[in-house]
Amino acid sequence: MNTSFTDNYDRAFLLDTMMGPNAMRLAEEMANFLSITPGMRILDLGCGTGISSILFAQKYDVTVFAADLWVSPSENAKRFADLGLDAKIFPFLVDATKEIPFAHEYFDMIISVDSYQYFGGNENMLPKLLPYVKKGGCIAIAVPGFIQDYPEGQLPKEVQPFWTPEWYFYSSRWWHELWEKESGIEITLLREMDSCKQAWEDWLQSPNPYAKSDMAMMDAGAGKYFNIIQMIGRKR
Ligand SMILES: C[S@@+](CC[C@H](N)C(=O)[O-])C[C@H]1O[C@@H](n2cnc3c(N)ncnc32)[C@H](O)[C@@H]1O
């Protein structure tokens, strides 16, 4: 019997809802490395359509604040209510680069799946987010990236025709060096995620038009240079 929550989930719902490599699969793997107890309060920053929020609320019985910029809280509220999760997941419109509308020391953890790269690849984001995490709590991210650093203009030939700067893909070393600069956090985990390939394969089966265009890139062989980097930092 397959014990994966994601594999047993409503596949049609997931394919219709995902916005990139299967966020439920990534959230499930990520959660295996976190100490989660029922009733915890988690901020899912850059939650998109909230698939990762759903995983945390349903599998771990935690309260999730599902914050996103591009997907409206009204759309997410309807999705969560349809699943009977409106008392467990609370949708918010948040631009992480602007004011964060929560109380300090409010969250047991901040998680972010396939979105931190859009706003967090700079020295300002960790010090900005840390006040919202309880002491001893953590920030956990999963970001798509490259298996190594490529100097400017030297991307693998399979990647070059598709790459744009808006991907914000970096290596795990790059992310580690960035987070190491922040003294308020202790990096407790840095790894490449096992479910990267499967999460991408799920995404390529989605009817989302972006998945269709990503198919050409994966068919060209670009995927062998991709990974998904998981990093956890504990607030000191
Ligand atoms: C590729 S989607 C992934 C969404 C979801 N986490 C998932 O994996 O399916 C990237 C998400 O990052 C969010 N995002 C980008 N910039 C952001 C910002 N400044 N503040 C909050 N969210 C942001 C977008 O709203 C978008 O939903």
The ligand as an SDF file (V2000), in Angstrom:
LIG
                    3D

 27 29  0  0  0  0  0  0  0  0999 V2000
    5.3750   29.2000   -8.9780 C   0  0  0  0  0  0  0  0  0  0  0  0
    4.2150   29.8780   -7.8840 S   0  0  0  0  0  0  0  0  0  0  0  0
    4.1960   28.6120   -6.6520 C   0  0  0  0  0  0  0  0  0  0  0  0
    2.9970   28.6610   -5.7930 C   0  0  0  0  0  0  0  0  0  0  0  0
    2.8790   27.5130   -4.7870 C   0  0  0  0  0  0  0  0  0  0  0  0
    3.7360   27.6960   -3.6430 N   0  0  0  0  0  0  0  0  0  0  0  0
    3.1680   26.2000   -5.4580 C   0  0  0  0  0  0  0  0  0  0  0  0
    4.2780   25.6820   -5.2940 O   0  0  0  0  0  0  0  0  0  0  0  0
    2.2920   25.7220   -6.1740 O   0  0  0  0  0  0  0  0  0  0  0  0
    5.1230   31.1910   -7.0930 C   0  0  0  0  0  0  0  0  0  0  0  0
    4.3110   31.9490   -6.0710 C   0  0  0  0  0  0  0  0  0  0  0  0
    5.1680   32.9230   -5.4830 O   0  0  0  0  0  0  0  0  0  0  0  0
    4.3320   33.9890   -5.0890 C   0  0  0  0  0  0  0  0  0  0  0  0
    5.1010   35.2270   -4.9230 N   0  0  0  0  0  0  0  0  0  0  0  0
    5.9410   35.8040   -5.8100 C   0  0  0  0  0  0  0  0  0  0  0  0
    6.4030   36.9770   -5.3210 N   0  0  0  0  0  0  0  0  0  0  0  0
    5.8310   37.1150   -4.0920 C   0  0  0  0  0  0  0  0  0  0  0  0
    5.9030   38.1270   -3.0830 C   0  0  0  0  0  0  0  0  0  0  0  0
    6.6410   39.2360   -3.2560 N   0  0  0  0  0  0  0  0  0  0  0  0
    5.1840   37.9620   -1.9580 N   0  0  0  0  0  0  0  0  0  0  0  0
    4.4230   36.8510   -1.7800 C   0  0  0  0  0  0  0  0  0  0  0  0
    4.3130   35.8700   -2.6910 N   0  0  0  0  0  0  0  0  0  0  0  0
    5.0080   36.0040   -3.8330 C   0  0  0  0  0  0  0  0  0  0  0  0
    3.3400   34.1490   -6.2180 C   0  0  0  0  0  0  0  0  0  0  0  0
    2.1930   34.7970   -5.7710 O   0  0  0  0  0  0  0  0  0  0  0  0
    3.1330   32.6990   -6.6530 C   0  0  0  0  0  0  0  0  0  0  0  0
    1.9220   32.1590   -6.1790 O   0  0  0  0  0  0  0  0  0  0  0  0
  1  2  1  0
  2  3  1  0
  2 10  1  0
  3  4  1  0
  4  5  1  0
  5  6  1  0
  5  7  1  0
  7  8  2  0
  7  9  1  0
 10 11  1  0
 11 12  1  0
 11 26  1  0
 12 13  1  0
 13 14  1  0
 13 24  1  0
 14 15  1  0
 14 23  1  0
 15 16  2  0
 16 17  1  0
 17 18  1  0
 17 23  2  0
 18 19  1  0
 18 20  2  0
 20 21  1  0
 21 22  2  0
 22 23  1  0
 24 25  1  0
 24 26  1  0
 26 27  1  0
M  CHG  2   2   1   9  -1
M  END
$$$$
